[in-house]
């Protein structure tokens, strides 16, 4: 026999309470910040320096 209301969360003693909590109120997931690779950062900075130096060299050739 069913008792009580089916509106809202089940009472704490109900067998469905654990399933309801897992579905609608799960435990928070810990935040883990992404670690950037130092090699990738160094490669991007080196690429930018080479690009700027190449642009400056090309500008001196065109202007002279």
N, C-alpha and C positions, 0 to 999 in steps of 0.2 A: 504494500500500500504506500502510495506517495503522500508525503505530508509537507506542509509549508509551501512557500511561494517559490516559483522558478524565476522570479525577477531579481536581478542583482546577484551579487556573489553568494555562494553557498555559505552556510554557517561553518565555523572552524571545525566542528566535529564531523562534518559531512565527508564522505569518501571522495567526493569530487573536488574538495577544497584544494588539494595538491595540484590536480590537473588544471583547475581554474587559475591558480597562482602561476603555474608554469606558462600558461598561454597568455594571460592578460597582465601579469605583474612579474615578469622574470627578473632574476637577479641582474644587477648591472654588470656590463662587461668592462674589464679594466682597460684603460686607455694606454696604449703603448706607442710613443712617438716613433716615427720612422727615422732611422739613422741614415744620413747621407754619406755616401762613399767619398772619402777625401780624394781619391784618384779622379772621380768624375768631376768634382769641383775644380781640381787643379787643371784638368783637361779643358774645361770650359773657359777658365781664366786665361790659360795659355793660348787657346784659340782666339779669344778676343784681343789679346795683345798682338798676336800675329796679324790679325785682320786690320787692326789700327795701324800697325807698322807698315803693312803692305799698302794700305791706302795712302799713307804719308809719302811712301817711296814713289808710288804712281803719280801722286800730285806733283812732286818735285820734277819728275821726268816730263810731265805734260806742261808745266809752267815754264820750264827752262828751254 
